[in-house]
Amino acid sequence: MKKNTKSEYKLSPLKIIPLGGLEQIGMNITAFESEDSIIIVDCGLAFPEDDMFGIDLVIPDTTYLEDNIDKVKGFVITHGHEDHIGALPYVLQKINVPVFATRLTMGIIENKLAERGMLETTQRKVVKFGSSVNLGCFRVEFIKTNHSIVDAAALAIYTPAGIVVHTGDFKVDYTPVFGDAIDLQRFAELGRKGVLALLCDSTNAERPGFTPSEKTVGKTIDQLFQEHKDTRIIIATFASNVDRVQQIINSAYKYGRKVVVEGRSMVNIIATASELGCLNVPENTLISVDQLRNYPGNQTVIITTGSQGESMAALSRMAENIHRKISIGEGDTVIFSSSPIPGNEKAVTNVINKLLLKGADVIFQDVHVSGHPCQEDIKLIYTLVQPKYAIPVHGEYRHLKAQAKLVAELGIPRENIFILQSGNVLEMTPEKAEITGDVPVGNILVDGLGVGDVGNIVLRDRQHLAEDGIVIVAFAMAAGSDLVLSSPEITSRGFVYIKEADEMMKNAVGVVEDVLDSCRERGTTDRNRIKSVVRDNLSDFFWKKTQRRPMILPMIIEIDE
C-alpha cells in the first residue's frame, strides 16, 4: 500500500459504515470504504424475535453494497460464530467477492457453502495470524486473540486515512485451552505507530473486573465429573465452543467415559476442528449414539446442543421425549455449560423445568465463563492501542454506552467517541471525524427457502392469526351476477371451538346472509366489494360477541348457471 502524505489524507477520507450489529447481539457486518475500495468485516445473522412468527433467520440488508458492487473487494471475517458468518451463504449470492479468514473460521464457512453448492463459485483464502491481505487501497492484518471459539482474530486495517483496529469478539486469556494467548504485544506496537480508530467489543462493558480464563471452567467440569461418578452426564454447550468441548473430552477420558456428540451443528464443528488439529480426541473415546446401549450410564457422557433452549435442538427434544434415541430420567445429570443469551432466559428455564420433572439432576450455575472482555480487559486494549477515535461495537445500546463511559474515563475526549447506529456513515481523516449521512439498512427475513419474501405485512398477518385466529366464510354465487346460490358456511381455526359456540356461529351466518341480501338489493356485483362488506360486518359482529378480531377470509365460489 502506498504511503500517504498529509495532503493526500484530505483527498482520501475513510468511511466506516455499520450495516448491522449495533442495536442488538447479532447480525454483525461493517463496511470500510475509501477511494475506490470497500471491504466488509464479518457477515452475520440474527435469530428471530418472539413476534417474528415462522421466521427462521434474520440477515442484513446489503443494498448499499449491491449498489456499489464494483468497489467491493472482499469479506474479512474475524471468527466463526453465526452472528459473524451466518449470513455469508445468502449475501454471497448477490455479492460474490473473495472471503478471507483463519483456518477454523474458514472450515466452518466452507461447511455452510458446501451445503448450498457454493464452494466452486466462492473464492476463499485462509490467512495466518501475523499475515496481511491487500484489498484495493486497504491492507488487512490478522492479529491473534482469544474468544469462545478457536482461531478468533482482531484486524488491523491500514487505510489511506490511517490505521483502524477492529477487535472482533475477544477476551484476554493468558492460559487458553488451545493455541497461544492474545497477541497483546502487537496491539502495543500498533499503538506506538499511531492508531486512528479502535472498534472494540462492548458485550461485557457493564461488568467490572477481568474475564476469567476458559481453563477455570475445565476445573469446574472436572470437579463435576468427580462428584457425579455414578450418573450419566449430559452437557449442553455452544456447538462452536471448541475449547469447552475439548475440556469435557479431557475429563471424560480421565474418568474412563465414552463420549457421544449429539446435535448436527455440534457434530459438524467438532469434525472440522478435529480435521484441522484444533481439537484433540483420544483414540476410542468417541462413540456413536447407537452404541450408548452397550455401556452403563456412568461410563458415558453426551455433549449436546440446546443450551439456549432452542426448540428443535437435541437437548430440547430429549426434554420433550421426542428424541429418537436418547431419553432422560433419574440417574442422569444434565449440565448447562453456558449462560442464556439475552432474550433466551424463558426458553432455557422451560427446558430446565422439564428436565427436573423427568427426575434428572440439573446443574446450571458456575459452569461457564464469557468469551467477551470485561471492563479491565477493555481498558487494557485501549491503553495499548491508544486510538484517537473510539467506536464501541457489538452489543445493545446500553453496552455501547457503558464502553463509551469507560473510554471517557481513560481520557479520550467525548467528541472523539462515536456511538453509531446501523446505517450511519462515519467519515474520518486524521484531522476530524463526523457522521455525514446514512445508507439503507434493515432486516431481511429468511423463512424456509424464501429470502426477503416475508415483509411487515405478512408478519402482521401472522401476528393477527396468532392472537385471534382465522374465520373462513364461503358461499356460492352465480358467475357475473348478484345471485347467491348457497347458504354461507363458516369455519374457524384458533378463534373459538365451533361446537361450543354453535349459537354464535348460527347468528354469524345470519349476519352474512343479511349482508348478501343488502348487496343484491343495491345491485352490487363487484366481488371485492362484496367480500369487503362481509368482512367488515362479520368483524364487528365477532368483536361485540367476543372482544376479538379474528382474520376473516370471505371466499366466493363462482358457478356458471
N, C-alpha and C positions, 0 to 999 in steps of 0.2 A: 504494500500500500504506500502510495506516495506520501511524503511528509508535507504537511500543510503549513503554510505561514499564517500569521495572524490575519493578514488581509484576505487570504483565501477562506478562513473560517467564516467571514461575513457573507461570503458567497455560497457557503455550503452548511447551512444550519442543519441540525438533527431534529427530526420529528419522532416523538415516542407516542404511539397510538395504541392504547389497550383496547382490544376488541371484545374482551370478556374477562371475568375473574375478579373484578374489583368490588362487586356488591354481594358476593357470595363465596362459599367454599366450593370451587369447581369452575369448569369451563375457562381455564387459563389460556390466553392467547394474546400476544402483544406484537405489534408491528413496529419496526425501526426503519425509518425512511430518511435517505439523504441523497442528493443529486439524482441519479437515475436508478437508484437501487432501493429495494425493500427486502428486509429479512424478517422472518416470523419466528419468534421464540415460543415454543410449545403450541399445542393444538388440542385442547382438552374438551371433555364433555361434562355435563352436569346431570344429576339424576332428577326426575320429575318431582315437582311439589305435589302436595296432597290434592290440590284442586285440578291437577292435570290428568284427568281420568283417561286411562288407557294408554297414556304416553309412555314409551319405553326409555327414551333418552332425549336430552336437550343438547344441541350443538350450536356453536356461534354462527351468527350471520356474517359471512365473509364477502359481502357485496363490495366493500371498498377494495379488497384485494383483487376480486374478479375484474373490477373496473380498471385496475392498474396492473393487470397481469403481466404486461411487458416489463415492468420494473421488478417483479418478484423473483428473487434469486434462490430462495430455499427455505426450508424449515429447519430450525436448530432446536433440538429437544434436550431438556435438562434431565429428565428421568422418566421411568416407565409407569407412572401411575395414571389411572384412567382420566383424572382431571387435568392431565397434561398431554396425553396421547390419544385419548379415546375417540376424538372427532377426526383424526387423520384419514381413516378409510373413506369417510364421507367428503371431506374437504378436498382431498387429493383428486377426486373425480372431476372437480372443477378447476383446481389449481395444481396441475401436475408438474411440480418442481422437485428437485432433489431434497432428500431428508438426511440430516446429519445427527448422529447420536453415538453414545458409548455402546459397548458390546451387548450388555444385558438389555439395555433400553431398546437397542435395535432388534435384538432377538424377539422381544415381546411385540414390537411393532410388526415384524415380519410374520409372526403368527396371525396377527389381525389381517394383514394384507393377503396372506395365503388363503384365509377363509373366504375372501371375496375375489380371488383370482386376480389380484393386482400386483403380484410380485414381479411379473415380467415387465409391467408398464411403469414401475416406480423405481427411480434411480436412488440408490441408498449408499451411504458411506459411513463406516464405523470409524470413530475418532478416538484416539488415545488421550488420556489426561496429559496436559502439557503441550499438546499439539494444537495447531490452528488450521482454520479453513478460510480461504479467500472467497468472498461472495460480493461481486460488484465492488463498490467503494468501501465495503466493510471487511474487516478481518475478525474472526471469532475464535477465541482461545478457550479451551475446556479446562476447568480447574477442579481438582478432586475435592469433593465434600462428602459428608455423611448424611444419611436420611434413613427412613424406614424401608428403603429398598436399595439394593446394591447398585453401584455404578452411577450414583447421582452426581451431577456436575453443576458448578456455577459457571458463568460465562463472563469473560472479559471481551467486550465488544469495542473494537478500535474503529472509530468513526472519524470523518473529516472534522468534526467539532471537538473531538476529544475521546477519552476512554470512558465507557459506561460499563459498570459491573452489575450483573444480574445474578443474585444468589441462587435462584431456583428455590425449591424446598430444601431446607438443610437443618442440621443440628451440629453442634460442636461435640464430637465424640472422640476422646483421646484413646479409647480402648475399643474400637469397633470389633464386631464379631468376625467380619471378613474384610480383608484388604487394609489399606493404610488409613490413617486418621486424616481429617480435613487438612488441606494444604494452607495453613494459616500464613506460612512464610510467603507464599505467592500473593496473598491478599495484601500483606505488608509491602511487598515490592511494588505492587501496583499503586498503593497509597503514596509511596515515595515518588513514583513517576508523575503522579497527579491524576486524580480521577474526577471527571466532570460530574457524574451522577451515579448513585447507587440505588438499585431497585432491590429491596430486601423483604424477605418472607416475614409476614406480620401475624401469622396464625396464633402464636402464643405470646403476643406482645403485652397482654394483660397479666401474664404470670411472672412473678418475681423469681429471682434466682437463676440457676443453670438447669438445662435439661439433662436428666441422668443418662448415663451410658446404657446402651442396649444390653450390655453384659449383666447389668443389675437384674434384668428380667430373667436371664438364664439361671441366676442363683435362686430366684423365687420358684421358677419352674422345677428346678432340681429338687428343691425342698418339698414341693407338692407331690412329686413322684415318690419321694421317700415316705411321705405321710399317708399316701393312698396306695400302698403296695398291694392291697387285697381287692382293689376295684379296677374295672376297665376305665381308661381315661379317654375322654373325648375333648379335644382342644380346638376351639374356634378362633381363627385369627384372619387377618387380611391375606388374601392369596399372594399379594406382591411382597409381603414382608419376609423375604428370603432369610434374613438373619434370624428372625424369630423361629421360622421353620427349622433352621439349622440347629438352634439351641434345643428345640423339642426333640429332634432326632438324636442329638448328643445324649440327652437324658434318657431317652428310650433305650438307646444302645447300652448305656451304663447300667440300667436296671433290667436288662435282658428282655425288653419288649419288642415285638414286631410292630411295624408302622404301616397303617393304611392311610392313603391320601384320598380324600373324597371331595368332590366338587370340581366341575370342569375347568374353571379358571385356575384353581389350585394345582390340578394335575398338569395343565399346560405350562404354567410358570415354573413349577419345580422341574419339569422335564427340560425346559430351556436353560434354567440356571445350572442344572447338573451337566448338560452338554457343554456349557461354556466354562465349567470349572468354578462357578460361583457358589456351588453347594456340594458338600462332601457327604455322601450317604454310604455308611459302611456296608460291606457286602452282606447279603442275606438279611438285611434289615427291613426293606420294603416288601410287603406282600399285597396281593390284590384283595378287594373287598370280599370276593368269593372264598378266599382262604381263611377268613375270620373264624368260621365254624371249626377249623382244625386246631384252634388254640383257646385255652381258658381266657376269660376276660381280663384277668390280672396279668396276662402276658402280652397284651396288645394295647396300642394307643391309636386313636383315629384323629388325624389332623383334617379339619374340615372348614369349608367356607360357611358364611352365615352369621358372622359375629355382629353384623349390623341389623339383624332381624329381617333380612330380605326374604320376601315371601316364598320364592322358589329356590332359595339356596339350600344346600344339603342339610344343615342343622335345623332349619325351619321345617323341612319335610320330615325329619326324624321326630321333631316335637309334635307334628300333626298326625303321626302314624301313617304317613303316605310315602315314606321312603321304601323302595322296593326291597332293600337288602339289609338295612340296619334299623333295629328298634331299640329304644332307650327305656330303661326302667330302673328298679332297685339294683344296687350293685354297680351303678355307673357314676362316675364323677365327670361332670361337664365343666370345663374351664373356659371362660371368655377372656382371651388374651388380647383385648382391645378396649378402647373407650368408645362409647357411642358418638358418632358424628352428629353435630347439632341438627336436630330435626328427626333423628332416628331413635330417640330415647324411648318413645312409646312402643315402637316395634320390638326393640330389644327386651323391654320389660315384659311384653306379651309372650315372647319365646321363653324367657326365664320362668315365668309363672307356669307355662305348660310343661316345662321340663320338671319343675318341682312337683307338680301334680302327678306326674308319672313315677315319682319316687326317686328321681336322680338327685344326687348332691351337686349343687351348682355353686361355682366359685366365680365371682365377677369383680373382685377388687384386688388392687395391687399386683396385677399380672400384666401390666402394660406400662411402657414409657412412650412419650411422644417422639415423633420424628422431626419436630419443629423447634426453633430456638426460643427460649425464654428471654426475659429482659436482659440478663447479664450477657448472654450469648450475642444478642443483637448489639449491645453496647460494644462488645469486643470487636465485632466485624466493622462497625462504624469507626471505631478508634483506629483500626488497622488501615482501612481504606481511605479515610479522611475525604469524603466526597464534598464537592461544592454544593451539589443539589441532592436532596433526599426524596425518594419516591417510594413510599410504603406500598407493597403489593401483596397479593394472596390473602384474602380474608374479607370478612364483612366490614362495614364502615367502622364499627366500634374497634375492630382490630387495627385498621389503618390509623384511626385517630389515636389509639394507645401508642403506636410506634412513633407517630408524629410528636406526641408529648415527650416521649423518651428521647428522641433525637434533639428536640429543642433544649432539653436539659444538658445535652452534651456540648451545646454551644453553636449548633448550626442555626443561622438566622431563620426566623419563622417564614420570612418571604422566600427562602430557598427550599422550603418543604412543601411538596405538592401532593395533596390527597386528590387523586384523579377519579373520574367516573369513566366507565366504559364508553368509548366513543370520543372522549376528549383528545384533542391534538395538542400535545405539549411540545412547543418549539424552543430549542435552546442552542445557544452559542456559548463560548467561554465568557462572554460579557453579560448575558442575560438569559432568562427563561420565562416563558409565559404561555398560557393556554390561548391558542389563536383560533380555535374553531372546533367543530365536531364532525364526525363521519357516521354513516348509518351503522347501527349495531342492534342486536336483539337476539331473541331465541328462535331457533329453527327446531321444530318438534319432530321427533322420529317415532313413528307408530308402525311397527312391523316393517314392511318393505317400503312404506311411504315416508319420504323425507320432505318436510315442509308443506305437505298437502293438508295438514290439520292446523287450522288457524284459530283465532279467538272466537269466531262464530261457532265453529264445531265444538270447541271446549265449553262454550256457554250452553250449547245444546246438551252436551254430556253432563254438565253440572245440573242442568234442569232435570234431566232424566234421573240422575242420582238422587235428587232432592224430592221430586214429586211424582216420578213415574211417567207413564205414557198411556194415553187413551186413543184407540183407533175406532173411528166411526165409518162404516162402509154402507153404501146404498147404490142401487142401480138406477140409471136414467136413460131415457131414450136418446139415441145419438142425435145431436143437433136441435133438441127441443128442451122444454122445461118439464116434461112429463116424468114423474118419479114412478119407477116400475117395481120397487120393492121397499119393504119397511126397513128402516135403518137397523144395523146390527152394531153393537158396541162391545169391544173387548178392551181389557186393560192389563198392564203389567207394571208392578211397582207402585200402584196408586191405591187401590182398595181390593180386598178379596171379594169378588163379584157375588159369590154365594151368600155372603153375609151383608151385602149391600144391594140385595135384589130390588127393593122398593125404589132406591135412589136411581138405579140404572133404568128401571122402567120409566121413571119420570124424565130421565135424561133422553130416552128415546122419544118421549113426547115433546121435549124441547126441540129436538132436531126436526120432527115432523111439522111442528108449528113454523119453524124457520123455512122449511121447504115449501109449505103452503103459501107463506108470505112471498117467497121469491116467485112462485108461479103466478100469484095474483098480480105481481108487478111486471110479469113477463121477462124476468131475469133468466138468461140462458148462459151467461158468461160463467164458465166452470170455476175460474179462480175467484170470482166474486161470491159465488155460492159457497165455496169452501171457506172463504174468509168470514162470511156471516155465520156459518155453522160453528166455526172455531170460536169466534168471539162470544156467541150466545152460550155455547156449552161451557166455555171457560168461566163466564160469570155465574152460571148455574152451579158448577162444582165449587167455586170459591165460597158462595153463600152457604153451601151444604157442608163443606169440609175445611174451609180456610186454606185450601191447597190449590195450586195452579199446575196441574199436570200438562205435559206436552200433548197437544191434541192434533191428530193427523186425520183429517177427513179424506176418504177415498171414494171417488165416483167411478163406478163400473159402467162403461158405455156399452149399450146394447142396441144393435140395429133391429128396428121393428120389421 
